[in-house]
Amino acid sequence: MSEVALPTTGLTVRGLAKAYGGRRVLDGVELDVAPGEVVALVGPNGAGKTTLLRCVVGSEHPDRGRVVLDGHDLDERGPQTRRAVASVLDDLDLFPDLTVAEHLDLLGRAHSIHDVEATSDAALHELGLVAVADQLPGTLSSGQRRRLALATTVVRPARLLVLDEPEQRLDAAGRVWLGQHLRGRAADGVAVLLASHDEELLDRAGARSVELAEA
């Protein structure tokens, strides 16, 4: 029997399974996220939403299955994957000795952004971080650190954006901005995959919901 052809654009997840200590968390997950689409993982706690996202970005390795972007298997060790995928997960590492502005400048330069200074400045304004641009991460509030994490995805190009409950620790204005931003990224052709419990955010982002049940 010939192998079923996979989509050549966007994110494709086929037969993804993952267990911890003999407990199956994911079992044969199938998922597609087209370019220009926002897909939201919904479901009860323990359904494996975070595990699925971590498998997609490569911070966890599935027991079986495939994660494919634009027709090629994702490999977090490869430069093509690092250029293509931007993510905000709970365990985002920030450099303790770099200021907010320096974080964005470094990331912009790493991705060969043409006008790094202008791009970083725009992200600072967009995320409301201008007043803390010269501060270190350890001096920020939890909400400001979440805004910085989101800003790191704004200053760089990406074909796939992966977010785990990005609305957490954002105020009402921040959640409005986030929904509009995700819709805008999708309009630019980015495939967006997130986990969220915020129905207003998902509606504002124009998300298609995919429910995960406990394995």
WOPE-V348030 format. One record per helix or strand of 2 or more residues. SS is the DSSP state (H for helix, E for strand). FROM is the first residue (numbers start at 1). TO is the last residue. Records with the same first field share a line. If there is no record, write none. Layout:
SS->FROM-TO ; FROM-TO
//
This chain:
E->11-20 ; 23-33 ; 38-42 ; 64-69 ; 72-73 ; 85-88 ; 160-164 ; 191-195 ; 208-211
H->49-57 ; 79-84 ; 100-110 ; 116-126 ; 130-132 ; 137-139 ; 142-154 ; 172-187 ; 199-205
//
